[in-house]
């Protein structure tokens, strides 16, 4: 079922560098999923989920780059693009497992761990090369958010559907901002919020490993959810006060 992702079309007769970069990334994505399928049973649903995520993130990235006037992905963006490929692999594994395929938890944890570990690398590369940008920061954030969502889906199959709240909270915030313009203002950078956000992926990985007893896993995920709720609540309160002021 491996269907290569088609390169994104451009408005010029000659493709921009970013389109060539994404075309190469598409081929690499298919190769990664094929390598996974050779060792585990992804099933058709797993293949479809992995390819759909990759196609979606590539399309959104190309569109955002055009709006920002960017024609080439920088070194840090390429690191994030590699992380997105790993997230597509995690997505394929989780979706395949939900559809009944036999997916080893160890494989999922290894790939997700590498994706999380590389989260610090793209920012470091951006700073060292002087290529930090709003586009790169947003791309990094979207990859992180989707990985947390997919991991929360997997953990929900282990401890209950309430774990989905961790992955869904950020998307609920975005949907709410569509209806409430005051929630679209820029938030101040807070170290506490960064720590809480980073902890979510780590906690979900630990929960996915099932190394802890069931009550311990539930307590750990519950604590992470509590911290995330506090962080989002604090942000909403700040936005509300800022809007009224």
Secondary structure, DSSP 8 states (H G I E B T S, - for coil): ----------SSSS--HHHHHHHHHHHHHHHHHHHHHHHS--HHHHHHHHHHHHHHHHHHHHHHHHHHT--S--HHHHHHHHHHHHHHHHHHHHHHHHTT----HHHHHHHHHHHHHTHHHHHHHHHHHT---HHHHHHHHHHHHHHHHHHHHHHHHHH-GGGHHHHHHHHHHHHHHHH-GGGGS-----HHHHHHHHHHHHHHHHHHHT-S-HHHHHHHHHHHHHHHHHHHHHHHHHHHHHHH-
